[in-house]
Every structure is written in structure tokens, then in C-alpha cells.
Amino acid sequence: MLEKMKDEIELLSRHIEVARAVVDHQPIGIMKLSELLSLPSHRIRYSLHVLEQLGYIRASQEGAVATPRTLELFTHLDGDLDELIRMLESMKPGIKGR
């Protein structure tokens, strides 16, 4: 069960890394993103597809560009991650006798 959660977190991390690169280098294509992030193009393509489906990027003739939703994501990312960390921390078993 936890291995699946770890895999999902790693995938989410990659999507966020790709979204950041798009924001910083837009418009940008798959090959340039692949080179920039040292990731295979099929992984970049999948992340771009997911990000586009969720409304965080859009395709243009020049390459991927960020939408206002992406900027909102990064504005709230630290707080959202802190909330997830708190949730995970609450799942840890307490040590008895302390």
C-alpha cells in the first residue's frame, strides 16, 4: 500500500518539476524539456499530457505554455505540501512509554 503511495508522490513530483520548467522556459517543447530535466521524452510527454488535462498548461505551436492555473498552483504549493506533511505525520504511530 505504501509503495503505491510513494510511486504516486514520485509521479506528482515529476509533474511539478515539468510544470516549473514550463513556467521558467515557456514556450518549450518536449525535446528541450527532456534535455533540461534529464528525463526521457516519453515521461515528459506523459507529464505534459496530464498537466494539459488538468488545465495547468496548454499547447502552442512553439511549445507548452503555462496557464494562470499553474501560477496559482505554485502560489499555494508550500502551504498545500505542509498540509500533506502534517497528514502523513499524524499517521505515524506514537512511541508508548514516552
Secondary structure, 3 states (H helix, E strand, C coil): CHHHHHHHHHHHHHHHHHHHHHHHHCCECHHHHHHHHCCCHHHHHHHHHHHHHCCCEEEECCEEEECHHHHHHHHHHHHHHHHHHHHHHHHCCCCCCC
